[in-house]
Amino acid sequence: MKWFLPETPDVLGLLRAQLAVTIEAMDAFSRWADGQAAAEQDVRDGEHRADTAKRELYHALRSAFITPLEPEDLFALSRGIDRIIDQAEDTVRESEVMACPPDAPLAAMARLLSEAIRALDGAIAGLGGNGGTTASAEAAIKASRRIERVYRSAMADLLTVDDIHEVTARRELYRRGARIADAVVDVAERVLYAVVKEA
């Protein structure tokens, strides 16, 4: 008699694949914020590729019999990662709509976001038993918190700008950068929560 076992797809591998695409897209976001306008298309392409990776993970979750984490946690992590790149793409689009190119503070935020997203990758890799999950998640949170300091300084500098259009546009872009940082913190804290539940 031939036995058929339930599927056991590598859902953590698929989550990291989604994150790998997100890292590439966030690196492009950093290049765009640093003045490389052509990287805008790489951000948009990366967002579409990340959506595809997210759908592949969701499909695998529906068919998986056993998962290394609760399906709810895997779904929440994937959704949180998706929000990071979605908000980065929205920032690029907002900059274009408002005819307000990125500046030094936004570039500094983007560099810190690239650092934070790499720390998230280390945290999620650790969920597979490689260790370092907590330290990497905390590193992602720390990098994101440094963005708050950049944000506050940039907002204070806007008080000296007379052009109301520039003030309004830059304030919106800075706020978007801060919201992306908040999304990173949400994912990192969800990783920490998953670790606590599995302990």
RAGI-V987391 format. One record per helix or strand of 3 or more residues. SS is the DSSP state (helix for helix, strand for strand). FROM is the first residue (numbers start at 1). TO is the last residue. If there is no record, write none. Layout:
ss=SS from=FROM to=TO
ss=SS from=FROM to=TO
This chain:
ss=helix from=11 to=33
ss=helix from=39 to=63
ss=helix from=71 to=97
ss=helix from=104 to=130
ss=helix from=133 to=160
ss=helix from=164 to=198
